[in-house]
Amino acid sequence: EVRGLGVVGRQPLLQPGEQFVYTSGCQLDTPVGTMRGSYQFTAVDGRQFEADIAEFTLAVPHVLH
């Protein structure tokens, strides 16, 4: 579980239609794992909302396929 302010040390202000792309990593104790979660956003008017992140696979390079 990861909790904290920002993504990779940043808190981007996104306008409609904009996106923010980043790369991150994690320590795995097995060759294959999964991750899922959500991001919490705050709109300019102060409303907060969650954006779910669907479960996805994490794998050591060339382990799958």
Stockholm file with secondary structure:
# STOCKHOLM 1.0

chainA/1-65         EVRGLGVVGRQPLLQPGEQFVYTSGCQLDTPVGTMRGSYQFTAVDGRQFEADIAEFTLAVPHVLH
#=GR chainA/1-65 SS CCCCSSBTTBCCCCCTTCCCCCCCCCCCSSSEEEEEEEEEEECTTSCEEEEEEEEEEEECTTSCC
#=GC SS_cons        CCCCSSBTTBCCCCCTTCCCCCCCCCCCSSSEEEEEEEEEEECTTSCEEEEEEEEEEEECTTSCC
//
